[in-house]
Amino acid sequence: MEHLSIDNFIGKFFNMKCMELLESIPDSSVDLVVTSPPYNQKLNTYNKRASGMHKTNNFLLKQKDAYFDDLPEEEYQQQQIEVLNHLYRIIKPDGSIFYNHKNRIRESCVVTPWSWISKTKLKVRQEIIWDRGGSMTHNARMFPPSDEKIFWLYKDSFRWYKVKSYMSVWKMTPNRNTGHVAPFPENLPARCVNATTQIGDVVFDPYSGSGTVCYVAAKMQRRWFGCDINPDYCSSSTKRIAELDSQLNLL
């Protein structure tokens, strides 16, 4: 597929599968990716009463399949390998990717994102722990997980700008006011943007959801674009940033 100029993407949310968009993004054109893919949770197979996930299940089932997926695990992992290898292609030689995912249980065993990250072209700089301060999963046979992983990945080298000394455990409560089932708190992408980019750099989120990564990037004077399969999320994210632009213009 022919690659367009990066200027054709800036300031837009694309309502499509991220792989379709990734194929048209030019090589080495993005400074930073901050993202969190769907986790292939297979929630329709859970017993709602036993899992304590009744409300979450009902919410997810109304999301037009945007964050409700039920792929065979091998297929899901291969999908993520392909996405990450495309992200490797589009980031600049000194660009970074912050990839949020959590451990999951499959056939009574823990499946870690290392299972597929290790099969990509990317190098791992650091594993950060996101302490969410609570859990959406309540299973009587295990301690409820309240943490997720954020993998700092890079290509050839990476930029690091002097920032406040954050530790490798980030305690942040998700933002519950976005209409999205799994929203980032604004502080999470803000730390990534601060540490690895400068004003005018390009920030991309291939699973943009409520648009928090792009919203934070816009607020911090970075160029941005996002992608999501759910048209409602793309519409609400566009409106969210338009409201931010109006506020900034009044200052």
Stockholm file with secondary structure:
# STOCKHOLM 1.0

chainA/1-251         MEHLSIDNFIGKFFNMKCMELLESIPDSSVDLVVTSPPYNQKLNTYNKRASGMHKTNNFLLKQKDAYFDDLPEEEYQQQQIEVLNHLYRIIKPDGSIFYNHKNRIRESCVVTPWSWISKTKLKVRQEIIWDRGGSMTHNARMFPPSDEKIFWLYKDSFRWYKVKSYMSVWKMTPNRNTGHVAPFPENLPARCVNATTQIGDVVFDPYSGSGTVCYVAAKMQRRWFGCDINPDYCSSSTKRIAELDSQLNLL
#=GR chainA/1-251 SS CCCCCGGGTTTCEEESCHHHHHTTSCTTCEEEEEECCCCCCCGGGSCHHHHTCHHHHHHHHTSTTSSCCCCCHHHHHHHHHHHHHHHHHHEEEEEEEEEEECCEEETTEEECTHHHHTTSSCEEEEEEEEECSSCSCCCTTSCCCCEEEEEEEESSCCCCCCCCCCCSEEECCCCCSSSCSSCCCTHHHHHHHHHHCCTTCEEEETTCTTCHHHHHHHHTTCEEEEEESCHHHHHHHHHHHHHHHHHHHHC
#=GC SS_cons         CCCCCGGGTTTCEEESCHHHHHTTSCTTCEEEEEECCCCCCCGGGSCHHHHTCHHHHHHHHTSTTSSCCCCCHHHHHHHHHHHHHHHHHHEEEEEEEEEEECCEEETTEEECTHHHHTTSSCEEEEEEEEECSSCSCCCTTSCCCCEEEEEEEESSCCCCCCCCCCCSEEECCCCCSSSCSSCCCTHHHHHHHHHHCCTTCEEEETTCTTCHHHHHHHHTTCEEEEEESCHHHHHHHHHHHHHHHHHHHHC
//
